[in-house]
């Protein structure tokens, strides 16, 4: 399992998805698709504070998350 994505993250993820059950990107397009992934809006790149910042989380379906990861997150480099 990836660093940081242990039991504590799984618990936080489940609770977040219960409160935010719909994919925000699909909802913007007028579709109600269940969210299955808690996405970090700004990739945390190992920054623990950013990792746990719920204002940096958004609910996405797997398809939207995979698309975001491949198009938006892949070449961005953050320096801390």
C-alpha positions as CSV (number, residue, x, y, z in Angstrom):
1,X,0.0,0.0,0.0
2,X,1.2,3.5,-0.8
3,X,2.7,5.5,2.0
4,X,0.0,7.4,3.8
5,X,-2.8,5.3,2.3
6,X,-3.2,3.0,5.3
7,X,-6.1,2.3,7.7
8,X,-6.4,5.9,8.8
9,X,-6.8,7.1,5.2
10,X,-9.3,4.3,4.4
11,X,-11.5,5.4,7.4
12,X,-11.3,9.1,6.3
13,X,-12.0,8.2,2.7
14,X,-15.1,6.2,3.6
15,X,-16.4,9.0,5.8
16,X,-15.7,11.6,3.1
17,X,-17.5,9.6,0.4
18,X,-20.5,9.1,2.7
19,X,-20.8,12.9,3.0
20,X,-20.0,13.5,-0.7
21,X,-21.4,10.5,-2.6
22,X,-21.4,12.0,-6.2
23,X,-18.6,12.5,-8.6
24,X,-18.2,16.3,-8.9
25,X,-17.0,16.2,-12.5
26,X,-19.9,14.1,-13.7
27,X,-22.3,16.3,-11.7
28,X,-21.0,19.3,-13.5
29,X,-22.1,17.6,-16.8
30,X,-25.6,16.8,-15.4
31,X,-24.9,13.2,-14.6
32,X,-25.2,11.6,-11.1
33,X,-22.4,9.0,-10.9
34,X,-21.4,7.6,-7.6
35,X,-17.9,8.7,-6.4
36,X,-15.5,5.9,-5.5
37,X,-12.3,7.9,-5.2
38,X,-11.2,10.7,-3.0
39,X,-9.0,12.8,-5.2
40,X,-6.4,15.3,-4.0
41,X,-7.2,18.4,-6.1
42,X,-3.6,19.6,-5.9
43,X,-1.4,16.5,-5.9
44,X,0.2,16.2,-2.4
45,X,3.5,14.7,-3.7
46,X,4.3,13.4,-0.2
47,X,3.3,16.6,1.6
48,X,1.5,15.2,4.7
49,X,-0.2,18.5,5.5
50,X,-1.6,18.8,1.9
51,X,-2.5,15.0,2.0
52,X,-4.8,15.4,5.0
53,X,-6.2,18.8,4.1
54,X,-9.9,18.0,3.4
55,X,-10.3,21.3,1.4
56,X,-7.9,19.7,-1.1
57,X,-10.2,16.6,-1.5
58,X,-12.9,16.0,-4.1
59,X,-15.1,13.0,-4.8
60,X,-14.6,11.5,-8.2
61,X,-15.7,8.3,-10.0
62,X,-12.8,6.1,-11.1
63,X,-13.1,7.2,-14.7
64,X,-12.8,10.9,-13.9
65,X,-10.0,10.3,-11.4
66,X,-8.0,8.2,-14.0
67,X,-8.5,10.9,-16.6
68,X,-7.5,13.7,-14.3
69,X,-4.4,11.8,-13.2
70,X,-3.3,11.2,-16.8
71,X,-4.0,14.6,-18.1
72,X,-3.7,17.2,-15.3
73,X,-1.5,15.6,-12.6
74,X,1.2,13.8,-14.5
75,X,3.7,16.5,-15.4
76,X,3.1,19.0,-12.6
77,X,6.0,19.3,-10.2
78,X,5.5,20.8,-6.8
79,X,8.3,21.9,-4.6
80,X,8.1,22.2,-0.8
